[in-house]
Amino acid sequence: MASKLLMSNSVSTLSSASISVDTTKRVNVSGVSSNQNYTPEKMKSLYQTDQQVKLLHLEAEVETLLLELRTIKERHLAT
């Protein structure tokens, strides 16, 4: 069971990395020079307000689903 929890953390880390890479791709596709360093705050400011709102909603949904998954796993381990 512990290996499943470790794997879950790895998947979560991988998901975060994928999101970062995807965000970088969007910045590069928009024509912004790729040799500049961007913080997440600067990258978010490159998007229109409606896209930022969608991103925030998706991030909140992901956090909610991860919390739900952790709760289910903890209940399963307790039985």
Secondary structure as the mmCIF struct_conf table of DSSP 4:
data_model
#
loop_
_struct_conf.conf_type_id
_struct_conf.id
_struct_conf.beg_label_comp_id
_struct_conf.beg_label_asym_id
_struct_conf.beg_label_seq_id
_struct_conf.end_label_comp_id
_struct_conf.end_label_asym_id
_struct_conf.end_label_seq_id
HELX_RH_AL_P HELX_RH_AL_P1 ALA A 2 VAL A 29
TURN_TY1_P TURN_TY1_P1 SER A 30 GLY A 31
TURN_TY1_P TURN_TY1_P2 SER A 34 ASN A 35
BEND BEND1 GLN A 36 GLN A 36
HELX_RH_AL_P HELX_RH_AL_P2 PRO A 40 SER A 45
TURN_TY1_P TURN_TY1_P3 LEU A 46 LEU A 46
BEND BEND2 TYR A 47 TYR A 47
HELX_RH_AL_P HELX_RH_AL_P3 THR A 49 ALA A 78
#
